[in-house]
Amino acid sequence: MKAAFAKLRLYWPLTKSLQTGLLLSTGLAGYMSARCPVLHWSDLLGLGLSLFMAIAGSTILNMWYDRDIDSVMNRTHHRPLADGRVLPNEALRLGLVLSILGVGLAGWMAPLFGLIVLTGLFFDAVVYTLWLKRRTCWSIVWGGVSGGMPILAGRTFGLGYVDGVGILLALAVLFWIPTHILTFSMRYQDDYAAAGIPTFPSTYGLAATRATIAVSSVVAALCIGAAGVLIGMEWGFVRLLAVLSAGLLLLGVASVFRPTERINFGLFKYASVYMLSAMILLSI
């Protein structure tokens, strides 16, 4: 038993639990936006389990492939694969097993749900990580497409079909991704340069990157707000969502006109809090 817990502690960082948890929360929120109150808790449990396995599996595959660049970045060189605590073959097997189980369970629950989960995994592991991440800074767009799939999958599972609100929610996550990722790439420019990874700051400069963050923040907030109104969110929650969105927009604008390291990192942190809060409001 002690050995099993030791293995779990070793493997758990491979899932990037905070990132996986945030994406999982979007999937659950998407489902609950279509099925609230939840009458069949077994469906919610199956949805959560399938999404968790697919997202975690894809993340582990990403870390398996990126272990070489992780080893030369100060921010990531201590990760279990990068420092040799986990063998590459072990991580590859675990990532493949979780991915197959996650997509398989989703497809068994509902074919369309499974197809969307598979699409998200494909865009993340193949298009973003294997193909584009080391070639172009625009890879984040395709990573954003993958990030939008859990919430679309959750809502589609709840409804049985893809609707406009689901697409709006997926777009909200897609445009939220630059706010999250680009602020990160500005903070760790030297790390990405050492690893040879093209980023928006290194390609287009800091001013253009900050402007991109501000615009994407506006679009993400508008998409979430429109989706909330369309699903019939109570006005009290809509107003609260508007206040949260205003905070995101103010930080985005401040990063353009009064750029500082503190504002940049504050925007990075707030973006995650904003998305999680928005998902909670959509759920209740």
MARGU-615301 format. One line per field, with one value per atom (N, C-alpha, C): residue number from 1; x, y, z. Coordinates in Angstrom, 2 decimals. Each point is the difference from the previous one (the first is absolute). Example, Ala and Ser with C-alpha at 12.3 -4.5 7.8 and 13.67 -1.06 7.14 Angstrom:
2
k (1_1_1_2_2_2)
u (13.19_-0.89_0.90_-0.35_0.82_-0.77)
v (-5.69_1.19_1.20_1.05_1.19_1.09)
w (7.80_0.00_0.00_-0.72_0.06_0.73)
***
This chain:
284
k (1_1_1_2_2_2_3_3_3_4_4_4_5_5_5_6_6_6_7_7_7_8_8_8_9_9_9_10_10_10_11_11_11_12_12_12_13_13_13_14_14_14_15_15_15_16_16_16_17_17_17_18_18_18_19_19_19_20_20_20_21_21_21_22_22_22_23_23_23_24_24_24_25_25_25_26_26_26_27_27_27_28_28_28_29_29_29_30_30_30_31_31_31_32_32_32_33_33_33_34_34_34_35_35_35_36_36_36_37_37_37_38_38_38_39_39_39_40_40_40_41_41_41_42_42_42_43_43_43_44_44_44_45_45_45_46_46_46_47_47_47_48_48_48_49_49_49_50_50_50_51_51_51_52_52_52_53_53_53_54_54_54_55_55_55_56_56_56_57_57_57_58_58_58_59_59_59_60_60_60_61_61_61_62_62_62_63_63_63_64_64_64_65_65_65_66_66_66_67_67_67_68_68_68_69_69_69_70_70_70_71_71_71_72_72_72_73_73_73_74_74_74_75_75_75_76_76_76_77_77_77_78_78_78_79_79_79_80_80_80_81_81_81_82_82_82_83_83_83_84_84_84_85_85_85_86_86_86_87_87_87_88_88_88_89_89_89_90_90_90_91_91_91_92_92_92_93_93_93_94_94_94_95_95_95_96_96_96_97_97_97_98_98_98_99_99_99_100_100_100_101_101_101_102_102_102_103_103_103_104_104_104_105_105_105_106_106_106_107_107_107_108_108_108_109_109_109_110_110_110_111_111_111_112_112_112_113_113_113_114_114_114_115_115_115_116_116_116_117_117_117_118_118_118_119_119_119_120_120_120_121_121_121_122_122_122_123_123_123_124_124_124_125_125_125_126_126_126_127_127_127_128_128_128_129_129_129_130_130_130_131_131_131_132_132_132_133_133_133_134_134_134_135_135_135_136_136_136_137_137_137_138_138_138_139_139_139_140_140_140_141_141_141_142_142_142_143_143_143_144_144_144_145_145_145_146_146_146_147_147_147_148_148_148_149_149_149_150_150_150_151_151_151_152_152_152_153_153_153_154_154_154_155_155_155_156_156_156_157_157_157_158_158_158_159_159_159_160_160_160_161_161_161_162_162_162_163_163_163_164_164_164_165_165_165_166_166_166_167_167_167_168_168_168_169_169_169_170_170_170_171_171_171_172_172_172_173_173_173_174_174_174_175_175_175_176_176_176_177_177_177_178_178_178_179_179_179_180_180_180_181_181_181_182_182_182_183_183_183_184_184_184_185_185_185_186_186_186_187_187_187_188_188_188_189_189_189_190_190_190_191_191_191_192_192_192_193_193_193_194_194_194_195_195_195_196_196_196_197_197_197_198_198_198_199_199_199_200_200_200_201_201_201_202_202_202_203_203_203_204_204_204_205_205_205_206_206_206_207_207_207_208_208_208_209_209_209_210_210_210_211_211_211_212_212_212_213_213_213_214_214_214_215_215_215_216_216_216_217_217_217_218_218_218_219_219_219_220_220_220_221_221_221_222_222_222_223_223_223_224_224_224_225_225_225_226_226_226_227_227_227_228_228_228_229_229_229_230_230_230_231_231_231_232_232_232_233_233_233_234_234_234_235_235_235_236_236_236_237_237_237_238_238_238_239_239_239_240_240_240_241_241_241_242_242_242_243_243_243_244_244_244_245_245_245_246_246_246_247_247_247_248_248_248_249_249_249_250_250_250_251_251_251_252_252_252_253_253_253_254_254_254_255_255_255_256_256_256_257_257_257_258_258_258_259_259_259_260_260_260_261_261_261_262_262_262_263_263_263_264_264_264_265_265_265_266_266_266_267_267_267_268_268_268_269_269_269_270_270_270_271_271_271_272_272_272_273_273_273_274_274_274_275_275_275_276_276_276_277_277_277_278_278_278_279_279_279_280_280_280_281_281_281_282_282_282_283_283_283_284_284_284)
u (0.83_-0.83_0.87_1.06_0.89_0.68_0.37_0.63_-0.97_-1.27_-1.01_-0.18_-0.05_-0.14_1.23_1.17_1.23_-0.03_-0.50_-0.14_-0.98_-1.13_-1.01_0.56_0.75_0.60_0.99_0.65_0.97_-0.67_-1.09_-0.68_-0.94_-0.54_-1.02_0.44_1.25_0.40_-0.04_0.06_-0.06_-1.34_-1.03_-1.33_-0.22_0.94_-0.20_-1.38_-0.14_-1.31_-0.83_0.63_-0.76_-0.59_0.80_-0.47_-1.08_0.25_-0.99_-1.29_0.11_-1.18_-0.81_0.69_-0.70_-0.75_0.65_-0.67_-1.16_0.20_-1.08_-1.19_0.26_-1.09_-0.80_0.67_-0.74_-0.92_0.46_-0.85_-1.22_0.19_-1.12_-0.97_0.55_-0.86_-0.80_0.63_-0.72_-1.17_0.21_-1.07_-1.12_0.37_-1.01_-0.73_0.61_-0.70_-1.17_0.09_-1.07_-0.91_0.51_-0.75_0.05_-0.74_-0.03_-1.45_-0.50_0.78_0.42_1.07_0.50_-0.87_-0.62_-0.89_0.69_0.98_0.69_1.47_0.31_1.36_1.01_-0.48_0.91_0.54_-0.84_0.47_1.07_-0.23_0.98_1.31_-0.10_1.21_0.75_-0.73_0.64_0.64_-0.70_0.55_1.29_-0.01_1.19_1.16_-0.28_1.06_0.60_-0.85_0.50_0.83_-0.49_0.75_1.31_-0.04_1.24_1.05_-0.40_0.98_0.53_-0.88_0.44_0.92_-0.37_0.82_1.33_-0.04_1.24_0.89_-0.62_0.79_0.69_-0.74_0.58_1.13_-0.18_1.03_1.26_-0.17_1.16_0.74_-0.74_0.64_0.78_-0.57_0.71_1.32_-0.07_1.21_1.02_-0.50_0.92_0.75_-0.70_0.63_0.90_-0.38_0.74_1.06_0.33_0.94_1.38_0.37_1.30_0.05_-1.08_0.01_-0.27_-0.76_-0.22_1.32_0.90_1.26_0.93_-0.23_0.89_-0.66_-1.22_-0.70_0.02_0.38_0.07_-1.33_-1.09_-1.33_-0.43_0.53_-0.52_1.03_1.25_1.04_-0.16_-0.84_-0.20_-1.16_-0.68_-1.12_0.49_-0.85_0.44_0.62_-0.51_0.58_1.30_0.01_1.18_1.22_-0.23_1.15_0.25_-0.75_0.27_-0.65_-0.86_-0.66_-1.04_-0.56_-0.95_0.61_-0.01_0.54_-0.95_0.55_-0.86_-1.02_0.41_-0.92_-1.16_0.27_-1.07_-1.01_0.48_-0.89_-0.80_0.65_-0.68_-1.13_0.27_-1.05_-1.16_0.33_-1.06_-0.84_0.65_-0.72_-0.91_0.51_-0.82_-1.18_0.24_-1.08_-1.10_0.38_-1.01_-0.76_0.71_-0.65_-1.00_0.41_-0.88_-1.22_0.23_-1.12_-0.96_0.55_-0.85_-0.86_0.63_-0.76_-0.96_0.45_-0.85_-1.25_0.17_-1.16_-0.94_0.56_-0.83_-0.79_0.65_-0.69_-1.07_0.24_-0.99_-1.22_0.22_-1.10_-0.84_0.65_-0.70_1.01_-0.27_0.97_0.44_-0.95_0.37_0.87_-0.31_0.83_1.41_0.09_1.32_0.78_-0.71_0.68_0.60_-0.72_0.52_1.19_-0.09_1.14_1.22_-0.21_1.10_0.58_-0.85_0.48_0.89_-0.43_0.82_1.35_0.01_1.26_0.90_-0.58_0.78_0.64_-0.78_0.55_1.09_-0.16_1.00_1.28_-0.15_1.18_0.69_-0.76_0.58_0.23_-1.07_0.13_0.85_-0.34_0.73_1.40_0.07_1.28_0.96_-0.44_0.91_0.32_-0.97_0.18_0.44_-0.72_0.16_0.76_0.02_0.55_1.43_0.81_1.42_0.24_-1.09_0.15_-0.53_-1.10_-0.63_-0.67_0.01_-0.67_-1.52_-0.50_-1.44_-0.53_0.88_-0.45_-1.01_0.06_-0.93_-1.45_-0.23_-1.37_-0.57_0.81_-0.46_-0.03_0.90_-0.11_-1.27_-0.40_-1.25_-1.21_0.04_-1.10_-0.17_1.12_-0.04_-0.57_0.42_-0.49_-1.49_-0.59_-1.43_-0.84_0.63_-0.77_-0.69_0.61_-0.70_-1.35_-0.06_-1.28_-1.02_0.46_-0.90_-0.48_0.92_-0.36_-1.03_0.22_-0.92_-1.40_-0.10_-1.32_-0.66_0.80_-0.54_-0.52_0.70_-0.46_-1.32_-0.13_-1.23_-1.19_0.25_-1.08_-0.25_1.08_-0.09_0.34_0.35_0.36_0.83_0.69_0.81_-0.90_0.06_-0.81_0.86_-0.63_0.73_0.62_-0.71_0.54_1.28_0.00_1.20_1.18_-0.26_1.07_0.49_-0.93_0.39_0.90_-0.37_0.79_1.39_0.05_1.30_0.85_-0.63_0.73_0.50_-0.79_0.43_1.29_0.08_1.23_1.13_-0.31_1.02_0.64_-0.81_0.53_0.54_-0.37_0.59_1.43_0.28_1.33_1.13_-0.09_1.09_0.25_-1.10_0.18_0.83_-0.24_0.69_1.43_0.14_1.29_0.96_-0.50_0.90_0.60_-0.79_0.58_1.11_-0.21_1.00_1.27_-0.19_1.16_0.80_-0.67_0.75_0.83_-0.58_0.71_1.23_-0.09_1.09_0.62_0.24_0.58_1.33_0.83_1.34_-0.08_-0.92_-0.16_-0.40_-0.97_-0.45_1.08_0.78_1.10_1.06_0.30_0.99_-0.44_-1.32_-0.53_-0.27_0.13_-0.23_-1.47_-0.88_-1.43_-0.43_-0.56_-0.46_-1.22_0.00_-1.12_-0.42_-1.16_-0.44_0.99_0.48_0.96_1.28_0.50_1.24_-0.22_-1.22_-0.30_-0.50_-0.91_-0.66_0.32_0.66_0.34_-1.02_0.38_-0.85_-1.25_0.12_-1.15_-1.12_0.35_-1.00_-0.59_0.81_-0.49_-1.01_0.31_-0.94_-1.31_0.09_-1.22_-0.84_0.66_-0.70_-0.71_0.66_-0.60_-1.25_0.09_-1.13_-1.19_0.25_-1.08_-0.62_0.83_-0.53_-0.80_0.41_-0.76_-1.40_-0.09_-1.30_-0.90_0.55_-0.80_-0.44_0.91_-0.35_-1.12_0.09_-1.03_-1.34_0.01_-1.23_-0.65_0.82_-0.53_-0.63_0.67_-0.55_-1.27_0.01_-1.18_-1.20_0.24_-1.08_-0.54_0.89_-0.44_-0.84_0.42_-0.74_-1.41_-0.13_-1.34_-0.85_0.60_-0.76_-0.48_0.73_-0.47_-0.96_-0.27_-0.98_0.57_1.27_0.61_-0.73_-0.26_-0.68_0.83_-0.72_0.69_0.99_-0.27_0.96_1.34_-0.05_1.22_0.64_-0.86_0.53_0.78_-0.55_0.69_1.33_-0.01_1.23_1.03_-0.45_0.89_0.55_-0.84_0.45_1.09_-0.15_1.02_1.32_-0.09_1.21_0.65_-0.84_0.52_0.67_-0.59_0.59_1.40_0.19_1.33_1.00_-0.44_0.88_0.35_-1.00_0.23_0.91_-0.20_0.84_1.46_0.22_1.38_0.59_-0.83_0.48_0.39_-0.83_0.30_1.22_0.08_1.15_1.30_-0.06_1.21_0.49_-0.91_0.39_0.57_-0.70_0.36_0.93_-0.03_0.91_0.64_0.75_0.55_1.06_-0.22_0.99_-0.03_1.05_0.06_-1.11_-0.30_-1.06_-1.37_-0.32_-1.29_-0.07_1.09_0.04_-0.28_0.67_-0.20_-1.37_-0.47_-1.33_-1.07_0.18_-0.93_0.01_1.20_0.11_-0.77_0.17_-0.69_-1.51_-0.36_-1.43_-0.74_0.68_-0.65_-0.51_0.79_-0.42_-1.16_0.09_-1.08_-1.28_0.15_-1.16_-0.70_0.78_-0.62_-0.68_0.64_-0.61_-1.28_0.04_-1.19_-1.14_0.35_-1.02_-0.64_0.80_-0.54_-0.95_0.35_-0.88_-1.33_0.06_-1.23_-0.86_0.62_-0.75_-0.65_0.64_-0.52_-1.19_0.00_-1.06_-1.12)
v (-1.21_1.21_1.26_-0.02_1.15_0.24_-1.11_0.12_0.59_-0.39_0.52_1.50_0.46_1.42_0.77_-0.62_0.64_0.18_-1.02_0.08_1.08_0.06_1.00_1.41_0.23_1.31_0.35_-1.02_0.22_0.32_-0.72_0.16_1.21_0.38_1.04_1.31_0.48_1.25_-0.07_-1.21_-0.14_0.45_0.00_0.38_1.52_0.77_1.44_0.21_-0.44_-0.14_1.29_1.16_1.26_0.27_-0.22_0.21_-1.02_-1.26_-1.05_0.28_0.43_0.29_1.15_1.02_1.14_-0.41_-0.77_-0.46_-0.95_-0.83_-0.89_0.81_1.09_0.84_0.61_0.31_0.55_-1.06_-1.25_-1.07_-0.24_0.00_-0.18_1.17_1.22_1.18_-0.05_-0.45_-0.14_-0.95_-1.11_-0.97_0.59_0.65_0.53_1.21_0.67_1.09_-0.54_-1.29_-0.63_-0.87_-0.51_-0.94_0.45_1.01_0.46_0.19_-0.68_-0.84_-1.33_-0.56_-1.29_-1.10_-0.79_-1.07_-1.36_-0.16_-1.28_0.21_-0.22_0.25_-0.97_-1.16_-0.94_0.59_0.78_0.67_1.03_0.78_1.02_-0.65_-1.11_-0.71_-0.56_-0.61_-0.55_1.08_1.14_1.13_0.48_0.18_0.47_-0.96_-1.30_-1.01_-0.07_0.01_-0.10_1.23_1.18_1.22_0.05_-0.39_0.01_-0.91_-1.22_-0.93_0.51_0.54_0.49_1.21_0.95_1.20_-0.35_-0.81_-0.40_-0.81_-0.92_-0.82_0.85_0.96_0.88_0.84_0.48_0.80_-0.81_-1.24_-0.87_-0.25_-0.21_-0.19_1.25_1.18_1.25_0.07_-0.35_0.08_-1.05_-1.14_-1.04_0.52_0.63_0.48_1.20_0.84_1.25_-0.14_-1.23_-0.17_0.58_0.06_0.55_1.51_0.69_1.45_0.35_-0.83_0.24_-0.04_-0.86_-0.17_1.20_0.89_1.16_1.30_-0.09_1.19_0.03_1.14_0.11_-0.30_0.40_-0.16_-1.47_-0.84_-1.37_-1.10_0.35_-1.04_-0.99_0.36_-0.88_-0.97_0.05_-0.90_-1.45_-0.95_-1.40_-0.61_0.35_-0.53_0.71_1.31_0.79_-0.36_-0.30_-0.31_-1.50_-0.83_-1.43_-0.84_0.58_-0.80_-0.94_0.36_-0.87_-0.37_-1.28_-0.45_0.38_0.39_0.40_-1.06_-1.27_-1.06_-0.15_0.21_-0.09_1.12_1.20_1.13_-0.17_-0.49_-0.23_-1.00_-1.09_-1.02_0.57_0.74_0.56_1.01_0.85_0.98_-0.65_-1.04_-0.69_-0.72_-0.66_-0.74_0.94_1.10_0.96_0.62_0.34_0.61_-0.95_-1.25_-0.99_-0.28_-0.13_-0.25_1.19_1.22_1.18_0.14_-0.13_0.10_-1.18_-1.18_-1.19_0.12_0.46_0.16_1.07_1.10_1.06_-0.51_-0.75_-0.54_-1.00_-0.77_-0.97_0.72_1.11_0.77_0.67_0.57_0.66_0.22_-0.52_0.10_1.43_0.95_1.39_0.59_-0.30_0.42_-0.55_-1.29_-0.62_0.61_0.36_0.61_1.35_0.79_1.32_-0.16_-0.96_-0.25_-0.45_-0.87_-0.46_1.16_0.89_1.17_0.87_0.23_0.79_-0.63_-1.31_-0.69_0.06_-0.17_0.04_1.37_1.07_1.34_0.30_-0.48_0.29_-0.80_-1.31_-0.87_0.00_0.07_-0.14_1.37_0.78_1.26_1.00_0.19_0.99_-0.47_-1.16_-0.42_-0.57_-0.98_-0.67_0.84_0.74_0.68_1.45_0.82_1.44_0.68_-0.55_0.71_0.47_-0.81_0.34_0.74_0.26_0.62_1.43_0.28_1.30_0.43_1.30_0.51_-0.09_-0.18_-0.13_-1.37_-0.83_-1.31_0.16_1.13_0.18_0.06_0.39_0.03_-1.43_-0.93_-1.38_-0.64_0.44_-0.43_0.53_1.23_0.57_-0.75_-0.47_-0.82_-1.25_-0.62_-1.17_0.36_1.15_0.42_0.26_0.35_0.26_-1.26_-1.14_-1.22_-0.56_0.05_-0.55_0.65_1.33_0.67_-0.28_-0.07_-0.36_-1.43_-0.89_-1.40_-0.15_0.72_-0.09_0.46_1.15_0.51_-0.93_-0.48_-0.90_-1.28_-0.52_-1.20_0.26_1.19_0.35_0.16_0.54_0.27_-1.15_-0.67_-1.03_0.53_1.29_0.60_1.26_0.47_1.22_1.20_1.00_1.20_1.26_1.14_1.26_0.41_-0.28_0.34_-0.80_-1.27_-0.82_0.55_0.45_0.58_1.31_0.81_1.24_-0.29_-1.01_-0.35_-0.50_-0.79_-0.47_1.16_0.97_1.19_0.82_0.05_0.74_-0.58_-1.32_-0.64_0.22_-0.11_0.22_1.37_1.04_1.36_0.30_-0.81_0.15_-0.52_-1.01_-0.63_1.02_0.95_0.98_0.81_0.38_0.74_-0.80_-1.29_-0.89_-0.29_-0.39_-0.47_1.14_1.07_1.07_0.76_0.18_0.63_-0.88_-1.31_-0.95_0.08_0.08_0.03_1.29_1.10_1.23_-0.12_-0.64_-0.13_-0.90_-1.02_-0.97_0.03_1.19_0.13_-0.73_0.14_-0.60_-1.52_-0.58_-1.44_-0.50_0.65_-0.43_0.20_1.07_0.24_-1.09_-0.40_-1.06_-1.32_-0.24_-1.26_0.09_1.19_0.16_-0.04_0.38_-0.01_1.40_0.14_1.32_0.45_1.25_0.56_1.32_0.50_1.31_1.10_0.06_1.06_-0.05_-1.21_-0.10_0.26_-0.23_0.17_1.39_0.53_1.27_1.12_-0.31_1.02_0.09_0.68_0.08_0.84_1.10_0.89_-0.74_-0.69_-0.74_-1.13_-0.62_-1.09_0.52_1.15_0.58_0.41_0.53_0.38_-1.24_-1.09_-1.25_-0.51_0.10_-0.43_0.82_1.31_0.88_-0.32_-0.17_-0.30_-1.36_-1.00_-1.34_-0.02_0.83_0.08_0.54_1.04_0.59_-1.05_-0.70_-0.98_-1.15_-0.48_-1.08_0.42_1.22_0.49_0.14_0.50_0.16_-1.35_-0.98_-1.34_-0.64_0.10_-0.58_0.74_1.32_0.77_-0.34_-0.09_-0.33_-1.39_-0.96_-1.36_-0.02_0.77_0.05_0.52_1.06_0.55_-1.00_-0.66_-0.93_-1.23_-0.44_-1.17_0.40_1.31_0.44_0.21_0.35_0.26_1.15_-0.12_1.05_1.29_1.14_1.28_0.31_-0.49_0.21_-0.65_-1.21_-0.70_0.67_0.52_0.70_1.24_0.72_1.21_-0.37_-1.09_-0.45_-0.40_-0.68_-0.37_1.24_1.03_1.25_0.66_-0.04_0.57_-0.76_-1.32_-0.81_0.30_0.15_0.30_1.36_0.96_1.34_-0.04_-0.83_-0.15_-0.54_-0.98_-0.56_1.05_0.77_1.02_1.10_0.44_1.05_-0.43_-1.24_-0.50_-0.11_-0.43_-0.09_1.36_1.01_1.36_0.56_-0.26_0.48_-0.60_-1.26_-0.66_0.64_0.68_0.67_1.38_0.78_1.41_0.23_-0.88_0.12_-1.35_-0.51_-1.35_-0.09_-0.92_-0.32_-1.51_-0.53_-1.41_-0.40_0.89_-0.29_-0.11_0.93_-0.05_-1.22_-0.29_-1.16_-1.29_-0.19_-1.23_0.00_1.19_0.09_-0.39_0.39_-0.38_-1.50_-0.59_-1.45_-0.74_0.44_-0.63_0.24_1.24_0.35_-0.73_-0.24_-0.68_-1.37_-0.74_-1.32_0.10_0.97_0.21_0.40_0.85_0.45_-1.16_-0.86_-1.12_-0.96_-0.32_-0.90_0.61_1.29_0.67_0.01_0.26_0.01_-1.37_-1.06_-1.35_-0.31_0.46_-0.21_0.72_1.24_0.76_-0.65_-0.52_-0.69_-1.27_-0.62_-1.26_0.20_1.10_0.17_0.90)
w (0.00_0.00_0.00_0.82_0.07_-1.35_-0.67_-1.31_-1.03_0.10_-0.93_0.18_1.26_0.26_-0.48_0.15_-0.47_-1.52_-0.71_-1.45_-0.39_0.73_-0.30_0.18_1.07_0.23_-1.10_-0.55_-1.05_-1.34_-0.28_-1.28_-0.03_1.17_0.04_-0.66_0.21_-0.66_-1.53_-0.55_-1.45_-0.57_0.83_-0.47_0.02_0.56_0.20_0.62_1.23_0.63_-0.02_0.18_-0.01_-1.39_-1.02_-1.37_-0.34_0.35_-0.27_0.75_1.25_0.80_-0.58_-0.50_-0.58_-1.27_-0.86_-1.22_0.33_1.02_0.43_0.49_0.72_0.50_-1.14_-1.12_-1.15_-0.59_-0.06_-0.51_0.86_1.31_0.92_-0.10_-0.12_-0.13_-1.30_-1.07_-1.26_0.11_0.68_0.20_0.85_1.09_0.92_-0.58_-0.98_-0.67_-0.83_-0.35_-0.79_0.85_1.12_0.84_1.46_0.34_1.37_0.42_1.04_0.92_-0.64_0.53_-0.48_0.58_-0.87_0.45_0.01_-0.88_-0.10_0.37_1.27_0.48_-0.60_-0.46_-0.66_-1.30_-0.71_-1.22_0.33_1.05_0.40_0.42_0.71_0.44_-1.20_-0.93_-1.20_-0.84_-0.12_-0.74_0.63_1.33_0.69_-0.12_0.13_-0.07_-1.40_-1.02_-1.36_-0.37_0.37_-0.30_0.76_1.27_0.79_-0.64_-0.36_-0.58_-1.34_-0.84_-1.30_0.14_0.87_0.18_0.65_1.06_0.68_-0.93_-0.76_-0.93_-1.05_-0.56_-1.00_0.59_1.22_0.67_0.24_0.42_0.22_-1.31_-1.09_-1.31_-0.41_0.29_-0.28_0.77_1.28_0.82_-0.41_-0.46_-0.51_-1.22_-0.92_-1.22_0.26_0.96_0.26_1.08_0.39_1.11_-0.32_-1.29_-0.35_0.21_-0.39_0.21_1.46_0.69_1.43_0.77_-0.43_0.73_-0.10_-0.98_-0.16_0.46_0.49_0.48_1.52_0.57_1.46_0.67_-0.66_0.58_0.05_-0.90_-0.14_0.18_0.25_0.01_1.16_1.00_1.15_-0.20_-1.13_-0.24_-0.04_0.39_0.15_-1.25_-1.18_-1.23_-0.36_0.23_-0.37_0.85_1.29_0.86_0.16_-0.73_-0.04_1.08_0.84_1.05_-0.57_-1.17_-0.70_-1.35_-0.33_-1.27_-1.14_-1.15_-1.13_-0.40_-0.05_-0.41_0.98_1.28_1.00_-0.23_-0.23_-0.22_-1.29_-1.04_-1.28_0.17_0.69_0.20_0.81_1.06_0.83_-0.79_-0.77_-0.80_-1.03_-0.66_-1.00_0.63_1.12_0.67_0.45_0.66_0.47_-1.17_-1.06_-1.16_-0.64_-0.18_-0.63_0.88_1.30_0.91_0.03_0.03_0.04_-1.25_-1.17_-1.25_-0.14_0.38_-0.10_0.86_1.25_0.88_-0.55_-0.51_-0.56_-1.20_-0.88_-1.16_0.37_1.05_0.47_0.58_0.67_0.59_-1.07_-1.01_-1.11_-1.13_-1.20_-1.10_-0.32_-0.01_-0.32_1.09_1.25_1.12_-0.15_-0.32_-0.18_-1.15_-1.07_-1.16_0.36_0.78_0.40_0.94_0.93_0.90_-0.81_-0.96_-0.86_-0.80_-0.49_-0.75_0.86_1.24_0.91_0.25_0.22_0.24_-1.22_-1.19_-1.24_-0.19_0.18_-0.19_1.02_1.22_1.03_-0.20_-0.11_-0.04_-1.35_-1.08_-1.35_-0.65_-0.17_-0.73_0.78_1.28_0.80_0.38_0.69_0.57_-1.04_-0.76_-0.94_-1.22_-0.49_-1.29_0.13_0.79_-0.10_1.13_1.20_1.15_-0.22_-0.64_-0.20_-1.30_-0.76_-1.32_-0.06_0.72_-0.13_1.30_0.25_1.19_-0.13_-1.21_-0.22_0.42_0.49_0.51_1.12_0.73_1.13_-0.45_-1.26_-0.51_-0.02_-0.47_-0.08_1.38_0.87_1.39_0.63_-0.41_0.49_-0.50_-1.25_-0.53_0.87_0.33_0.87_1.37_0.54_1.30_0.03_-1.16_-0.06_-0.14_-0.28_-0.23_1.25_1.21_1.16_0.28_-0.08_0.29_-1.10_-1.25_-1.10_0.15_0.41_0.20_1.11_1.10_1.12_-0.36_-0.68_-0.38_-1.04_-0.94_-1.02_0.62_0.99_0.69_0.71_0.58_0.69_-0.92_-1.22_-0.94_-0.97_-0.39_-1.04_-1.37_-0.10_-1.28_0.28_-1.05_0.11_-0.27_0.88_-0.20_0.02_-0.27_-0.07_1.32_1.11_1.32_0.27_-0.36_0.18_-0.77_-1.23_-0.81_0.61_0.52_0.68_1.20_0.78_1.17_-0.41_-1.08_-0.48_-0.48_-0.67_-0.46_1.18_1.08_1.19_0.55_0.05_0.48_-1.00_-1.28_-1.04_0.13_0.22_0.10_1.39_0.98_1.33_0.02_-0.83_-0.03_-0.19_-0.96_-0.14_1.27_0.70_1.25_0.98_0.03_0.93_-0.46_-1.27_-0.51_-0.32_-0.63_-0.42_1.18_1.06_1.19_0.58_-0.09_0.48_-0.86_-1.31_-0.90_0.15_0.40_0.27_1.26_1.01_1.27_-0.13_-0.86_-0.11_-1.41_-0.50_-1.35_-0.12_0.99_-0.08_-0.05_0.75_-0.01_-1.39_-0.59_-1.33_-1.04_0.14_-0.93_0.13_1.24_0.22_-0.61_0.01_-0.54_-1.49_-0.58_-1.43_-0.39_0.91_-0.27_-0.45_-1.20_-0.45_0.79_0.43_0.76_-0.63_0.39_-0.50_0.39_1.26_0.33_-0.84_-0.26_-0.77_-1.49_-0.48_-1.42_-0.34_0.83_-0.32_0.99_1.10_0.98_1.11_1.07_1.19_-0.23_-0.74_-0.21_-0.73_-1.08_-0.77_0.83_0.85_0.85_1.00_0.61_0.98_-0.68_-1.21_-0.73_-0.32_-0.36_-0.28_1.24_1.14_1.26_0.30_-0.18_0.30_-0.90_-1.30_-0.94_0.31_0.24_0.28_1.30_0.97_1.26_-0.24_-0.85_-0.33_-0.67_-0.98_-0.74_0.91_0.85_0.93_0.93_0.54_0.92_-0.70_-1.24_-0.76_-0.29_-0.35_-0.31_1.23_1.14_1.23_0.41_-0.11_0.36_-0.88_-1.32_-0.93_0.28_0.27_0.31_1.27_1.01_1.25_-0.20_-0.80_-0.27_-0.78_-0.98_-0.84_0.75_1.02_0.76_1.11_0.11_0.99_1.39_0.09_1.29_0.70_1.29_0.75_-0.04_-0.01_-0.20_1.12_1.18_1.08_-0.33_-0.57_-0.40_-1.21_-0.91_-1.17_0.43_0.97_0.49_0.68_0.75_0.63_-1.04_-1.05_-1.10_-0.68_-0.12_-0.62_0.84_1.33_0.89_-0.16_-0.03_-0.18_-1.35_-1.05_-1.33_-0.03_0.73_0.06_0.60_1.00_0.59_-1.00_-0.80_-1.03_-1.05_-0.40_-1.02_0.51_1.24_0.57_0.08_0.41_0.06_-1.39_-0.97_-1.38_-0.54_0.24_-0.46_0.73_1.31_0.77_-0.51_-0.44_-0.51_-1.29_-0.72_-1.24_0.28_0.85_0.19_1.19_0.99_1.14_0.30_-0.94_0.15_1.10_0.92_1.02_0.22_0.59_0.30_0.96_0.94_0.98_-0.66_-0.90_-0.69_-0.91_-0.67_-0.89_0.76_1.11_0.77_0.68_0.40_0.58_-1.00_-1.26_-1.06_-0.22_0.02_-0.15_1.10_1.24_1.11_-0.06_-0.30_-0.01_-1.12_-1.12_-1.12_0.42_0.79_0.46_0.98_0.92_0.97_-0.72_-1.01_-0.77_-0.68_-0.67_-0.73_0.95_1.13_0.96_0.58_0.32_0.54_-1.03_-1.26_-1.05_-0.15_0.12_-0.11_1.15_1.18_1.17_-0.21_-0.50_-0.23_-1.08_-1.05_-1.04_0.53_0.98_0.54_0.90_0.77_1.01_-0.49)
***
